[in-house]
């Protein structure tokens, strides 16, 4: 480095020169993901709004909670536990479903939107590769949204548990049975496992396909994302009188079912807990889906490199 003529070598001014910071690939990915959170506030606002609406409805339902608990004591323990779990599993299902819908609309607009508003010209001028950009947008529905929905669901369920306990105490009923049958920590672990595996890894090819369409679509990415599967199903149905493609899509959307017949007919928590890690990670559909997702992402990276603003 050339030093100014008025700065002597070894002087304090020269020793204070700080070299520019080197940002690693991981650091670029981290800041790219943070940019997505800054630009797309619906990622966390939509699940929060659903949680707030559900809590409002649960407050109204608390009026009938003491009578429901007294009636629940007269049924068998299995039905009693189902009645206790029902609002909590419904809250988690609504929040997870909302996060999945947000992930669909986010991935469809992630690469299409920057071409539509021509901001792609600005982002391409920065020292961030197309691979880093696509991976950051893929990380949001694969990791960020599941973790956010899990955190919001757990907080919502804990608030529901506290409100229920306060109402039962005010009615002279014991809250010990409620807390004992809830197994809140165990329920949270099962929910975290389900969200990271099914809503994360299992849905990876869906998000990869939507990102590919977002990078390619000249107009109306929503139509281009859902029209080809509909056409393939229609052609298969007319030509061969079969529905294998539709069954494959249903299998991808619903996730792998537990192999235990009792769990398949049980409540939601029993079904989630029955899908063990050994069964999930040995499912061929998981690894096949991840391979397909990798192909979609590679195609999306290449398309972003050469696609122009709309």
C-alpha positions in Angstrom: 0.0 0.0 0.0 1.4 3.4 -0.9 1.5 5.8 2.0 1.1 9.6 1.7 4.3 11.5 1.4 3.7 13.4 4.6 3.3 10.2 6.6 6.6 8.6 7.7 7.0 4.8 7.7 6.4 3.5 11.1 4.6 6.7 12.3 1.4 6.5 14.4 -0.7 7.7 11.4 0.5 4.7 9.3 -0.1 2.2 12.1 -3.8 3.4 12.3 -4.6 2.4 8.8 -7.3 -0.4 9.0 -7.5 -2.9 6.1 -11.0 -3.4 4.6 -13.0 -6.1 6.2 -13.3 -9.3 4.2 -16.9 -10.7 4.1 -17.1 -14.4 3.8 -19.6 -16.3 1.7 -21.5 -17.2 5.0 -21.5 -13.5 5.9 -23.0 -12.5 2.5 -25.7 -15.2 2.9 -26.5 -13.9 6.4 -26.9 -10.3 5.2 -28.9 -11.4 2.2 -31.3 -13.3 4.4 -31.6 -10.2 6.7 -32.4 -8.1 3.6 -35.3 -10.5 2.8 -36.7 -10.0 6.3 -36.5 -6.3 6.0 -38.2 -6.2 2.6 -40.9 -8.8 3.2 -42.5 -8.0 6.5 -45.4 -10.4 5.8 -43.0 -13.2 6.7 -43.6 -12.5 10.4 -46.6 -10.2 10.3 -49.1 -12.7 8.8 -48.4 -15.5 11.4 -48.6 -12.9 14.2 -51.9 -11.6 12.9 -53.4 -15.1 12.7 -52.1 -15.8 16.3 -53.7 -12.6 17.5 -57.1 -13.4 15.9 -57.0 -16.9 17.3 -56.3 -15.7 20.8 -59.2 -13.3 20.5 -61.5 -16.2 19.6 -60.0 -18.3 22.4 -60.8 -15.5 24.9 -64.4 -15.8 24.0 -64.3 -19.6 24.2 -62.9 -19.3 27.8 -66.5 -18.5 28.9 -67.5 -22.1 28.4 -64.2 -23.6 29.5 -65.3 -24.5 33.1 -68.4 -26.3 31.9 -66.4 -28.1 29.2 -63.8 -29.3 31.8 -66.5 -30.6 34.1 -68.0 -32.5 31.2 -64.6 -33.8 30.2 -64.1 -35.4 33.6 -67.1 -37.6 32.9 -65.6 -39.1 29.7 -62.7 -41.6 29.4 -59.1 -40.3 29.8 -58.4 -40.6 26.0 -61.3 -38.4 25.1 -60.5 -36.0 27.9 -57.0 -35.6 26.6 -58.3 -35.0 23.1 -60.6 -32.3 24.3 -57.7 -30.6 26.1 -55.4 -30.8 23.1 -57.9 -29.7 20.5 -57.6 -25.8 20.7 -53.8 -26.0 21.1 -53.3 -28.2 18.0 -55.7 -26.0 16.1 -53.7 -22.9 16.9 -50.5 -24.6 15.8 -52.1 -25.9 12.6 -53.5 -22.4 11.6 -50.1 -20.7 12.2 -48.2 -23.4 10.3 -50.7 -23.3 7.5 -50.4 -19.5 7.3 -46.6 -19.8 7.2 -46.9 -22.3 4.3 -49.2 -19.9 2.4 -46.8 -17.0 3.0 -43.9 -19.2 1.8 -45.7 -19.9 -1.5 -46.5 -16.3 -2.3 -43.0 -15.2 -1.1 -41.1 -17.6 -3.3 -43.3 -16.8 -6.3 -42.4 -13.1 -5.9 -38.9 -13.4 -4.7 -37.1 -13.4 -8.0 -39.9 -12.1 -10.2 -40.4 -9.0 -8.1 -36.8 -7.8 -8.5 -37.2 -8.1 -12.2 -40.6 -6.3 -12.2 -39.4 -3.3 -10.2 -35.9 -3.4 -12.0 -34.1 -3.6 -8.6 -32.2 -6.5 -10.0 -29.9 -4.0 -11.7 -28.9 -2.6 -8.4 -28.5 -6.0 -6.6 -26.4 -7.3 -9.5 -24.0 -4.4 -9.1 -23.2 -5.5 -5.6 -20.5 -8.2 -4.9 -23.2 -10.9 -4.2 -23.4 -13.9 -6.5 -26.5 -15.2 -8.0 -26.1 -18.4 -6.0 -26.0 -16.5 -2.7 -29.1 -14.5 -3.7 -31.1 -17.6 -4.6 -30.0 -19.5 -1.6 -31.0 -16.6 0.7 -34.4 -16.6 -0.8 -34.6 -20.4 -0.5 -33.6 -20.2 3.2 -36.6 -18.1 4.1 -39.3 -20.7 3.5 -37.0 -23.6 4.3 -35.7 -22.4 7.7 -36.8 -18.9 8.7 -40.5 -19.3 8.2 -40.7 -22.7 10.0 -38.7 -21.4 13.0 -40.8 -18.2 13.2 -44.1 -20.2 13.0 -42.8 -22.5 15.7 -41.9 -19.6 18.0 -45.2 -17.9 17.4 -47.2 -21.1 17.9 -45.4 -22.0 21.2 -45.9 -18.5 22.6 -49.6 -18.6 21.5 -50.1 -22.0 23.2 -48.4 -20.9 26.4 -50.6 -17.8 26.6 -53.6 -20.0 26.0 -52.5 -22.3 28.8 -52.0 -19.3 31.2 -55.4 -17.9 30.4 -57.1 -21.3 30.8 -55.4 -21.7 34.2 -56.6 -18.3 35.4 -60.2 -19.1 34.3 -60.1 -22.5 36.0 -58.7 -21.1 39.2 -61.4 -18.4 39.2 -64.1 -21.1 38.8 -62.7 -23.2 41.7 -61.4 -26.0 39.5 -58.0 -27.5 39.8 -55.4 -26.7 37.1 -53.2 -29.7 38.0 -55.0 -32.0 35.6 -54.7 -29.4 32.8 -51.0 -29.0 33.2 -50.4 -32.7 33.7 -52.2 -33.8 30.6 -50.9 -30.9 28.4 -47.2 -32.0 28.6 -46.3 -28.6 27.2 -42.6 -29.2 26.8 -43.1 -32.5 25.0 -45.8 -31.0 22.8 -43.4 -28.2 21.8 -40.6 -30.6 20.9 -42.9 -32.6 18.7 -44.1 -29.4 17.0 -40.5 -28.3 16.4 -39.6 -31.7 14.9 -42.6 -31.6 12.6 -42.0 -28.1 11.4 -38.3 -28.6 10.6 -38.8 -31.9 8.9 -42.2 -31.6 7.0 -42.6 -27.9 6.6 -38.9 -27.5 5.9 -37.1 -30.5 4.3 -40.2 -32.2 2.9 -41.5 -29.1 1.2 -38.1 -28.2 -0.3 -39.0 -29.3 -3.9 -42.2 -27.2 -3.8 -40.3 -24.1 -2.8 -37.5 -24.9 -5.4 -40.1 -25.2 -8.1 -41.7 -21.9 -7.2 -38.3 -20.1 -7.1 -37.6 -21.5 -10.6 -40.9 -20.2 -11.9 -40.2 -16.8 -10.2 -36.9 -16.6 -12.0 -38.3 -17.5 -15.4 -41.9 -16.2 -15.7 -42.3 -13.3 -18.0 -45.7 -12.5 -16.5 -48.2 -13.9 -14.0 -45.9 -16.3 -12.0 -48.8 -17.7 -10.1 -50.4 -19.0 -13.3 -47.1 -20.5 -14.6 -46.5 -22.2 -11.2 -49.9 -24.0 -11.0 -50.9 -24.4 -14.7 -48.2 -27.0 -15.7 -49.1 -29.5 -12.9 -52.8 -29.1 -13.8 -52.1 -29.7 -17.5 -49.9 -32.8 -16.7 -52.6 -34.2 -14.5 -55.3 -33.6 -17.2 -53.2 -35.2 -20.0 -52.5 -38.2 -17.8 -56.1 -38.6 -16.8 -57.4 -38.3 -20.4 -54.7 -40.4 -22.1 -54.1 -43.2 -19.5 -57.1 -42.9 -17.1 -54.7 -42.8 -14.2 -53.9 -40.2 -11.5 -50.3 -41.0 -10.4 -49.2 -37.4 -10.8 -52.0 -36.1 -8.6 -51.3 -38.8 -6.0 -47.6 -37.7 -6.0 -48.6 -34.1 -5.5 -50.9 -35.1 -2.6 -48.2 -37.2 -1.1 -45.8 -34.2 -1.2 -48.3 -31.8 0.3 -49.6 -34.0 3.1 -46.2 -35.4 4.1 -45.2 -39.0 4.9 -47.8 -40.7 7.0 -46.8 -42.7 10.2 -46.6 -46.4 9.6 -48.5 -47.2 12.8 -52.2 -47.7 12.0 -53.2 -46.6 15.5 -51.4 -43.3 15.1 -53.0 -42.7 11.7 -56.5 -42.7 13.3 -55.4 -40.7 16.4 -55.3 -37.0 17.1 -52.8 -34.7 15.6 -50.2 -34.9 18.4 -50.2 -38.8 18.1 -49.7 -38.6 14.4 -46.8 -36.1 14.7 -45.0 -38.1 17.4 -45.4 -41.4 15.5 -43.3 -40.2 12.6 -40.0 -41.0 14.1 -36.7 -39.6 12.7 -35.6 -43.1 11.6 -38.8 -43.5 9.5 -38.6 -39.9 8.1 -35.0 -39.9 7.1 -35.3 -43.3 5.5 -38.2 -42.3 3.3 -37.1 -42.3 -0.4 -39.4 -39.5 -1.1 -37.4 -37.2 1.2 -34.1 -37.7 -0.7 -35.7 -37.7 -4.1 -37.4 -34.4 -3.2 -34.2 -32.9 -2.1 -32.5 -33.9 -5.3 -35.3 -32.4 -7.3 -35.1 -29.2 -5.2 -31.3 -29.0 -5.9 -32.0 -29.2 -9.7 -34.7 -26.5 -9.5 -32.3 -24.2 -7.5 -29.5 -24.7 -10.0 -31.8 -23.8 -12.8 -33.1 -20.7 -10.9 -29.5 -19.5 -10.3 -28.7 -19.8 -14.0 -31.9 -18.1 -15.1 -31.3 -15.2 -12.7 -27.8 -14.7 -14.2 -29.2 -14.1 -17.7 -32.7 -12.8 -17.2 -33.3 -9.1 -17.8 -35.8 -6.7 -16.1 -39.3 -6.9 -17.3 
